[in-house]
Amino acid sequence: MTVTRFAPSPTGYIHVGNLRTALMNYLIARKSGGTFILRIDDTDPERSKEEYVDAIKEDLDWLGLHWDRVERQSERLDRYAEAAQTLREMGRFYECFETPTELDLKRKKQLNMGRPPVYDRAALDLPEAEKDRLRAERGQGHWRFKLDQERIEWTDGILGDISIDAASVSDPVLIRGDGQVLYTLASVVDDTEMGVTDVVRGSDHVTNTATQIQMIRALGGTPPAFAHHSLLTGPQGEALSKRLGTLSIRDLRARGVAPMALLSLMARLGSSQPVELRASVAELVDGFDISQFGSAPTKFDERDLFPLTARVLQGLSLDAVRPRIDAAGVPADKAEVFWLVVRDNITTIDEVDGWWKLFSEGAEPVIDPDDAEFVAQAMALLPEGPHDADTWGKWTAEVKAATGRKGKGLFMPLRKALTGRAHGPDMSQVLPLLQVIRARG
C-alpha cells in the first residue's frame, strides 16, 4: 500500500512552497488508495508552537487535503534514541566537539585549497581522554553519521537517475550538543517505521536524500521512492524564498483566493500539463501524474490565482455562497437575483459587499463635465420605480430619441452616473436592484 507524508515544522504558517509538497504527496496517496500522514516535525521545543500546529491543520482542512492520521515527532524521541544507539553500536555514529567557528575556519581553508568543504572526520581520531577533556570544557558534543564513502544512486520520480559521491558530502549531524534530534535522523526513523513508500519534496533536499538512503539501509530499512520537485521563483525568475512569509495559505485565504483555484494551479505548476480549473480535489487526483513535472525552476505569480478564483465563483450556486450573501445584508427575497447579477463581475467573494452597498445605498456618481447636461436630461426621463428588466431598454430608447445620443456615448455616461463604475453587469439587470436612485443633475 502506498504511504506518503507531509512533515511541516510548526514554526510558522504553511505557504505555497509547503503546499506544493503537501499536495503532491496527498495526490499520490489518494490516487493509489493509500495513506496520507500529517507528521508534525516538532523536535525543536523552542521554535515549535502549538498555535502553528492548529493553523497547519486548519489550512489543510480548508483546502480539503484531509489526512488519515497525525504523528508527532516530539512523542517519538525514545525511538530516535534507540536508533542512535543502534548506529553507535554499528560504529556509524560518532561524537564531535568542534565549535561553529572552528568548523567555519576548516571550510574556508578547504575552499582556499580548492577542495570541497567536507568535514574532515578529525573527531574519529580523538582518544577517550581527549573526549572527556572536551566534554568538561565544552559540554556534550554533537553526533554525526559516518557515511560509507561510495556512490549513492537512485532513480528520482522527477529528476531521473541520480548519483552522488558520498565522499563529497559531510557526515551529517544528527543530534546537536544540547541533545536535540535533528530532522535527518527523525525523518529516517519515521519513514522506516511508518512504512512510507513515496516521498516528494523540494530539490534542495537532494543531498539530504542521498545521506538518508544510506541511513535507512544502515538501520535495515528499504528507502522509499523519492521525487524532488523544482523550487518556486517569482514571475520574473527572482528568488521567492524571501516572500514566502507573505504567501502563506491563510494570507491568500484572507485575500479571497478560493481553495480550488489554489489547488488547481499548484497541481499543474511546473508540469507539462496546462493549468485547468478543477471542481473538486477528486478531479485533481484523477489527473495527477508526477512524471509530468520538470526540474527547471518554476515561476509562481500569485496574480494567476485571482482569474481562477473568479471562475470558481462563476460556477457557484446561491446555496454555496448564501452565508456570505446573508452577511453582506442582502434580503432573502433579493438574494438569488443579486447573486446571478454579480457573480460574473467579482474576482473574490468579498466584493459582494461593495456591490450590495451600491445597490442598496446608491453610489457616488461619476459624471464627466461634457456629459453633465445630458445626464441631467436623462435622469429627468427615468420613470419612477419599481423597475424591471425592461426598464433600462425603454428608458434609454426614450433618452436616445430626446438627445440624439447613441451607442457608448449614450450608455456609458448613464452607467457611470448610476453606479459610479465604468464596468459591471448588464444595466437591465442592475436597474431593478438599485434601491436608491437620486437625481444626478
Phi and psi in degrees as a GROMACS rama.xvg file:
@    title "Ramachandran Plot"
@    xaxis  label "Phi"
@    yaxis  label "Psi"
@TYPE xy
-72.1807  131.332  THR-2
-129.801  123.435  VAL-3
-123.227  169.32  THR-4
-148.317  153.548  ARG-5
-120.682  123.392  PHE-6
-123.068  71.6137  ALA-7
-77.2024  151.917  PRO-8
-90.728  130.757  SER-9
-81.8872  57.6417  PRO-10
-112.187  5.91408  THR-11
176.791  -177.641  GLY-12
-82.4531  147.437  TYR-13
-72.7977  144.541  ILE-14
-122.357  -174.934  HIS-15
-61.8257  -30.7662  VAL-16
-66.4008  -45.9259  GLY-17
-60.4287  -42.8218  ASN-18
-59.5983  -39.184  LEU-19
-59.1363  -43.4749  ARG-20
-65.2029  -47.5913  THR-21
-60.1206  -44.8455  ALA-22
-64.862  -44.6792  LEU-23
-62.5318  -43.9206  MET-24
-65.3918  -38.03  ASN-25
-63.547  -46.8453  TYR-26
-65.7664  -37.6635  LEU-27
-61.8495  -44.5589  ILE-28
-64.0218  -46.1091  ALA-29
-69.69  -34.522  ARG-30
-65.9085  -29.1846  LYS-31
-101.231  4.86962  SER-32
69.9366  26.747  GLY-33
-93.9921  -155.529  GLY-34
-115.396  135.286  THR-35
-114.898  116.467  PHE-36
-101.364  132.916  ILE-37
-95.3201  111.44  LEU-38
-114.336  112.734  ARG-39
-83.5989  117.126  ILE-40
-87.2206  83.1165  ASP-41
-118.59  41.2095  ASP-42
-78.2489  -12.9157  THR-43
-95.8644  98.8861  ASP-44
-67.983  -24.7647  PRO-45
-75.4163  -37.1784  GLU-46
-95.4249  -23.6342  ARG-47
-76.2312  132.999  SER-48
-126.687  136.482  LYS-49
-64.6268  -30.0551  GLU-50
-62.7376  -32.0118  GLU-51
-77.0023  -31.1713  TYR-52
-59.8704  -47.2678  VAL-53
-62.4488  -39.8807  ASP-54
-66.5421  -39.6083  ALA-55
-60.3016  -46.4362  ILE-56
-63.465  -41.6921  LYS-57
-63.5688  -43.0387  GLU-58
-66.4555  -42.9855  ASP-59
-65.3365  -38.3227  LEU-60
-65.4608  -41.0066  ASP-61
-61.2321  -36.4168  TRP-62
-77.6304  -15.3048  LEU-63
86.1785  17.4961  GLY-64
-96.9906  85.895  LEU-65
-91.3291  127.861  HIS-66
-84.3395  159.473  TRP-67
-88.6519  -31.5035  ASP-68
-160.077  161.144  ARG-69
-112.979  135.877  VAL-70
-121.693  145.947  GLU-71
-119.777  121.205  ARG-72
-65.8374  -27.8041  GLN-73
-64.7703  -18.1883  SER-74
-94.585  4.0941  GLU-75
-123.073  21.5334  ARG-76
-61.488  -32.5564  LEU-77
-64.7805  -33.8166  ASP-78
-68.5718  -36.8334  ARG-79
-69.8034  -37.2859  TYR-80
-63.7575  -39.9289  ALA-81
-65.4381  -41.7058  GLU-82
-64.3186  -40.7746  ALA-83
-61.4843  -42.2032  ALA-84
-65.2726  -38.6981  GLN-85
-60.0107  -43.3072  THR-86
-66.7256  -36.2223  LEU-87
-61.5428  -46.8846  ARG-88
-64.7426  -25.0422  GLU-89
-85.0892  -5.52288  MET-90
75.6404  21.2333  GLY-91
-107.02  9.14615  ARG-92
-137.969  124.869  PHE-93
-139.907  150.618  TYR-94
-91.0169  137.256  GLU-95
-126.595  154.291  CYS-96
-128.096  4.04033  PHE-97
-63.1422  142.367  GLU-98
-80.9204  162.469  THR-99
-55.051  -37.6215  PRO-100
-65.3814  -42.5131  THR-101
-64.4575  -40.6074  GLU-102
-65.0377  -38.9307  LEU-103
-64.1468  -40.2566  ASP-104
-64.8219  -39.6233  LEU-105
-61.7101  -44.0302  LYS-106
-62.0047  -44.0403  ARG-107
-63.3772  -39.6666  LYS-108
-63.5848  -42.8701  LYS-109
-64.7081  -41.6238  GLN-110
-63.6838  -40.8243  LEU-111
-63.9391  -26.6505  ASN-112
-90.7167  4.02229  MET-113
77.8235  19.7738  GLY-114
-105.869  154.883  ARG-115
-66.6926  142.727  PRO-116
-77.4906  71.3794  PRO-117
-104.984  139.272  VAL-118
-57.4101  134.149  TYR-119
-85.4087  2.73711  ASP-120
61.5951  28.6506  ARG-121
-58.8388  -31.5186  ALA-122
-65.273  -22.5555  ALA-123
-65.6149  -22.7263  LEU-124
-95.7589  1.42054  ASP-125
-73.8212  127.815  LEU-126
-70.9915  160.844  PRO-127
-60.158  -36.5191  GLU-128
-63.1982  -38.9614  ALA-129
-67.9098  -38.246  GLU-130
-62.5858  -42.2238  LYS-131
-61.665  -42.189  ASP-132
-62.9525  -42.9659  ARG-133
-66.728  -37.7021  LEU-134
-62.7952  -40.7732  ARG-135
-65.2555  -34.6955  ALA-136
-83.7214  -40.7456  GLU-137
-116.232  -8.27208  ARG-138
89.9823  -173.556  GLY-139
-61.7568  145.724  GLN-140
-86.0214  178.171  GLY-141
-98.6642  155.608  HIS-142
-113.367  132.507  TRP-143
-114.498  147.596  ARG-144
-86.2912  129.019  PHE-145
-84.9174  109.522  LYS-146
-74.5287  142.538  LEU-147
-74.0146  123.285  ASP-148
-83.0061  75.7556  GLN-149
-137.095  175.171  GLU-150
-78.173  136.939  ARG-151
-109.855  121.723  ILE-152
-128.232  144.601  GLU-153
-159.163  160.777  TRP-154
-98.5682  112.677  THR-155
-81.9923  140.61  ASP-156
-65.1169  -18.518  GLY-157
-119.503  -44.5493  ILE-158
-84.9301  -13.6788  LEU-159
86.124  -149.381  GLY-160
-73.0389  126.683  ASP-161
-119.061  138  ILE-162
-139.652  120.169  SER-163
-125.214  130.466  ILE-164
-80.0071  113.834  ASP-165
-62.2948  -21.6013  ALA-166
-68.3548  -17.2191  ALA-167
-93.8993  7.29518  SER-168
-123.012  137.645  VAL-169
-68.9186  144.501  SER-170
-57.4865  121.721  ASP-171
-71.4361  140.881  PRO-172
-76.4239  127.326  VAL-173
-110.173  -26.9624  LEU-174
-135.543  128.57  ILE-175
-77.0258  168.897  ARG-176
-61.6817  -28.3425  GLY-177
-83.8258  4.33554  ASP-178
92.8102  -4.43121  GLY-179
-70.8765  127.693  GLN-180
-76.1389  129.008  VAL-181
-89.3903  163.887  LEU-182
-55.8961  -38.1774  TYR-183
-57.7535  -46.254  THR-184
-70.1112  -47.4945  LEU-185
-59.5432  -41.6945  ALA-186
-66.1632  -41.3327  SER-187
-62.6791  -46.7908  VAL-188
-63.1036  -45.0566  VAL-189
-65.7165  -47.6971  ASP-190
-59.0633  -38.6637  ASP-191
-69.875  -49.8557  THR-192
-76.0014  -25.7994  GLU-193
-91.0153  0.489353  MET-194
68.6354  31.6484  GLY-195
-65.2118  127.556  VAL-196
-102.69  -25.5091  THR-197
-138.753  134.05  ASP-198
-130.4  121.727  VAL-199
-113.93  129.074  VAL-200
-154.245  179.974  ARG-201
-70.5824  155.557  GLY-202
-67.7857  -12.5599  SER-203
-72.5565  -5.41942  ASP-204
-100.655  7.21052  HIS-205
-58.4787  -45.7259  VAL-206
-65.3383  -39.6247  THR-207
-58.2827  -40.3607  ASN-208
-60.6285  -41.8229  THR-209
-58.7574  -48.123  ALA-210
-67.5527  -35.7603  THR-211
-68.9682  -33.1886  GLN-212
-60.0748  -44.8074  ILE-213
-63.0162  -41.4417  GLN-214
-65.0608  -42.9913  MET-215
-60.1559  -44.6631  ILE-216
-66.2158  -38.0344  ARG-217
-62.17  -33.042  ALA-218
-88.8138  7.25302  LEU-219
85.1959  13.8842  GLY-220
-99.0706  174.018  GLY-221
-109.784  121.328  THR-222
-60.224  142.729  PRO-223
-71.1432  171.793  PRO-224
-77.8588  122.801  ALA-225
-101.687  145.692  PHE-226
-141.997  133.92  ALA-227
-117.836  111.303  HIS-228
-80.216  158.611  HIS-229
-67.3097  159.944  SER-230
-88.4913  151.043  LEU-231
-82.4014  143.356  LEU-232
-122.709  173.567  THR-233
-74.7603  175.978  GLY-234
-61.7906  -22.7562  PRO-235
-100.911  11.7768  GLN-236
87.3864  4.24759  GLY-237
-75.2292  156.902  GLU-238
-60.2168  133.741  ALA-239
-97.3123  -12.4037  LEU-240
-56.6044  -37.0649  SER-241
-73.5219  -15.4158  LYS-242
-102.481  -4.7062  ARG-243
-61.0961  -26.8658  LEU-244
-62.8946  -27.2409  GLY-245
-94.3518  0.983425  THR-246
-116.824  36.1578  LEU-247
-71.2608  156.161  SER-248
-60.5163  -40.1776  ILE-249
-71.6879  -29.3622  ARG-250
-67.9507  -42.82  ASP-251
-64.3549  -38.3953  LEU-252
-62.0218  -44.0002  ARG-253
-64.2568  -26.8066  ALA-254
-85.4599  2.36567  ARG-255
95.8532  5.61399  GLY-256
-65.5311  132.564  VAL-257
-80.375  142.718  ALA-258
-52.6593  -46.2095  PRO-259
-72.1182  -23.4678  MET-260
-67.3051  -45.0105  ALA-261
-66.0804  -45.8856  LEU-262
-66.6076  -40.2063  LEU-263
-62.3946  -39.6027  SER-264
-68.8152  -48.1552  LEU-265
-69.8623  -25.012  MET-266
-74.1075  -15.9888  ALA-267
-121.421  -17.0184  ARG-268
-59.6181  125.687  LEU-269
89.1779  4.0954  GLY-270
-108.227  174.124  SER-271
-82.9301  -3.96222  SER-272
-92.8679  143.74  GLN-273
-70.3721  150.912  PRO-274
-70.8907  125.303  VAL-275
-132.056  130.454  GLU-276
-66.9719  126.279  LEU-277
-109.665  151.282  ARG-278
-86.0266  -18.0927  ALA-279
-153.167  161.593  SER-280
-63.1966  -34.7729  VAL-281
-58.6461  -37.7701  ALA-282
-66.878  -35.8663  GLU-283
-64.0482  -40.1422  LEU-284
-60.0089  -46.8636  VAL-285
-61.5454  -35.1212  ASP-286
-96.6103  7.14054  GLY-287
-87.3397  136.116  PHE-288
-147.517  107.59  ASP-289
-61.4518  -28.0317  ILE-290
-70.4054  -11.9988  SER-291
-83.1183  -5.32658  GLN-292
-90.3584  147.662  PHE-293
-106.973  175.883  GLY-294
-96.2953  -13.2901  SER-295
-68.3328  146.688  ALA-296
-51.5297  140.161  PRO-297
-109.569  124.061  THR-298
-78.8156  130.9  LYS-299
-120.77  125.619  PHE-300
-123.852  112.38  ASP-301
-60.2674  -22.3791  GLU-302
-64.0795  -23.5488  ARG-303
-66.9479  -19.3683  ASP-304
-72.6606  -25.7583  LEU-305
-79.7865  -40.2825  PHE-306
-60.8331  -36.3891  PRO-307
-66.2439  -40.1572  LEU-308
-63.3751  -41.0588  THR-309
-59.7788  -39.7196  ALA-310
-68.5575  -35.4309  ARG-311
-60.0936  -46.5928  VAL-312
-63.8209  -37.6439  LEU-313
-61.9804  -25.3509  GLN-314
-95.0179  3.0384  GLY-315
-90.1658  141.409  LEU-316
-81.5088  167.912  SER-317
-59.1285  -39.9366  LEU-318
-58.3314  -34.551  ASP-319
-70.0636  -24.1011  ALA-320
-119.835  5.88689  VAL-321
-53.4464  -43.8001  ARG-322
-58.3608  -38.0578  PRO-323
-72.3996  -35.4697  ARG-324
-67.2492  -41.6454  ILE-325
-61.5368  -41.6346  ASP-326
-64.4771  -27.3807  ALA-327
-74.9283  -11.8315  ALA-328
94.4891  12.5749  GLY-329
-73.5269  124.898  VAL-330
-60.2842  147.372  PRO-331
-57.0008  -36.1933  ALA-332
-74.8997  -12.5751  ASP-333
-111.365  -2.42589  LYS-334
-61.2825  -45.0652  ALA-335
-66.7463  -47.8673  GLU-336
-67.3718  -35.4436  VAL-337
-59.8388  -48.6675  PHE-338
-64.9016  -41.4321  TRP-339
-62.7763  -31.5497  LEU-340
-76.3487  -42.065  VAL-341
-95.3508  -18.9989  VAL-342
-64.0651  -25.2228  ARG-343
-86.1877  2.49249  ASP-344
-126.241  19.6289  ASN-345
-125.523  150.01  ILE-346
-99.4885  -35.8618  THR-347
-130.299  157.399  THR-348
-64.7855  -26.6106  ILE-349
-66.3746  -16.5138  ASP-350
-70.7196  -11.2308  GLU-351
-63.8215  -28.2343  VAL-352
-60.1646  -47.4581  ASP-353
-65.1858  -38.34  GLY-354
-67.5495  -40.1391  TRP-355
-69.5108  -35.2249  TRP-356
-61.5754  -40.0666  LYS-357
-61.4755  -48.0052  LEU-358
-69.0031  -35.0641  PHE-359
-91.4544  -29.8138  SER-360
-113.858  -8.83906  GLU-361
84.4129  173.601  GLY-362
-130.215  154.959  ALA-363
-67.7502  119.399  GLU-364
-66.5914  148.028  PRO-365
-113.26  110.14  VAL-366
-129.192  115.832  ILE-367
-67.6878  143.847  ASP-368
-53.3428  -37.5039  PRO-369
-68.6577  -17.2778  ASP-370
-103.736  -0.451307  ASP-371
-59.7851  -46.205  ALA-372
-67.8943  -41.3081  GLU-373
-60.8518  -45.8641  PHE-374
-63.727  -41.656  VAL-375
-61.5907  -41.5584  ALA-376
-66.4558  -40.9511  GLN-377
-66.3439  -43.0205  ALA-378
-63.9654  -30.4413  MET-379
-68.1215  -23.2136  ALA-380
-91.0637  -9.83566  LEU-381
-66.6178  123.159  LEU-382
-69.3573  157.228  PRO-383
-64.3149  150.455  GLU-384
-77.2922  -179.534  GLY-385
-73.028  149.895  PRO-386
-99.5648  154.264  HIS-387
-128.174  -171.576  ASP-388
-64.3631  -17.3395  ALA-389
-93.9374  -11.9447  ASP-390
-61.1494  -45.6315  THR-391
-59.5475  -47.3398  TRP-392
-63.2807  -43.4764  GLY-393
-66.8129  -41.4905  LYS-394
-65.6066  -48.6408  TRP-395
-66.833  -28.9227  THR-396
-65.8332  -40.194  ALA-397
-68.2718  -40.0225  GLU-398
-64.8067  -40.3976  VAL-399
-61.1935  -43.0118  LYS-400
-65.6347  -34.6354  ALA-401
-80.375  -31.4166  ALA-402
-112.035  -18.84  THR-403
82.9084  -1.70144  GLY-404
-76.7201  153.654  ARG-405
-154.145  170.001  LYS-406
59.1628  -143.529  GLY-407
-61.3726  -34.6546  LYS-408
-65.1287  -21.4934  GLY-409
-89.7208  -50.3802  LEU-410
-79.5971  -38.8682  PHE-411
-65.4761  -46.6138  MET-412
-59.981  -33.1964  PRO-413
-72.7424  -40.4854  LEU-414
-59.5395  -47.0461  ARG-415
-68.0379  -33.0918  LYS-416
-70.6786  -35.5286  ALA-417
-85.7301  -33.8692  LEU-418
-115.48  -14.1169  THR-419
73.9083  9.53061  GLY-420
-129.982  147.257  ARG-421
-85.6985  -15.127  ALA-422
-137.123  156.955  HIS-423
160.821  -166.909  GLY-424
-64.3357  166.723  PRO-425
-54.7832  129.38  ASP-426
-65.0884  -21.9126  MET-427
-66.8223  -25.2885  SER-428
-87.7367  -32.4653  GLN-429
-71.008  -44.5762  VAL-430
-56.2035  -42.8851  LEU-431
-64.991  -22.4196  PRO-432
-87.269  -19.9075  LEU-433
-66.8185  114.954  LEU-434
-86.5736  -23.127  GLN-435
-126.01  114.907  VAL-436
-126.789  113.682  ILE-437
-104.498  156.461  ARG-438
-60.4968  136.585  ALA-439
-108.559  17.5709  ARG-440
